[in-house]
Amino acid sequence: MLNTEHEVVNVDKLTYAGNVRSLKDVTSNKRFFFELSDICNRKKIETILYKYKPDKITHLVAESHVDRSIDDSSEFIQTNIVRTHTLLAPT
């Protein structure tokens, strides 16, 4: 349950590590909103930001499976650097 009076917008790409079922306790809350999107999609993120006009943004996404980064670091760069830049960079 949301223990806040604020609205919460969850933007998630739902990759291998994501599971929409983990949100079952909050999806019925009228202050909770879910947007399926990759935060690298600048146009979609701009639309979401315009729609909800958030006061604060918390970016909790990070690739952290070290074994996977040894095989291919490109997804780690996308998630940890490019996606963060998309949220921070002005258009």
N, C-alpha and C positions, 0 to 999 in steps of 0.2 A: 504494500500500500504506500502511496505517496504521503510522506509525513511533512508536507509543506503546503503553503497556500499558493506557491508559484506554479506556473505552468511548466511542464517539462517536455521538451521535444527530443526524441531519441532518433538520430540519423544513423542508420546502419546499413552496410553493404551485405551483411549476412554471408560472409565467406565460410570456409570450413570450420572456423572457430565460433561462428555465431549461430544462435538458435532462437527463433522467435518465441518458442515455447517458454523460454526463460522469462518472458515478459507477462505471462498469464496473470500474475497477481496485480498488475497495474493497468492492463489494457482496458479495463472497464471504468477506470477513473477518468472523469471528465476533464481533468487537468493534464492528462498524459496524451501525447501525440507521437505516433511512429511514422517515420519517413524512410522508405527503402531507397537508399541512394549511396553511391560511391562519392565520398567527399572530394575526389579528384575531378568530379564533374562540376566545374565552376558554374555553369549556367543553372544547373539544378540547385546547387547550394545557394546561389543568389536568389533563386525563386523561393526557397525555403526560408532564408533569412528575411526576405521581404514579407513573406506571408506571416511569420511569427514575430518578427521584430524583437529578438531576444536581447535582454539586458546583459547577459553573460553567456559565454560559451566555454564548455569544458571538453577538451579533446582527450579521450581516454583510449584511443586506438594506438596500438603499438605492436609491431611484429617482434616477438621475443623468443621464438623457437630457434635457438642458436644452431642446432643441427641442420635446420632447413636453410639458414643463411649461408652455410658453408657451400652447399650445393648451388645456390643461386641467390645472390644478394639483391637482385633487382626489385623483388616485391618488398623487401625491407626498406629500400630507398624510397619506393613509391609511398608506402604507408607512413613511415616515420619522418620523412622529409617533405616529399611533394604534397601529400595530403594535408600536412600541417601548414605548409606554405599557402595552400589554397584557402584555408580558413583565415589566415592572417593578412594575406596580401590584398590591398585595395584594388578595386577594378577600375 
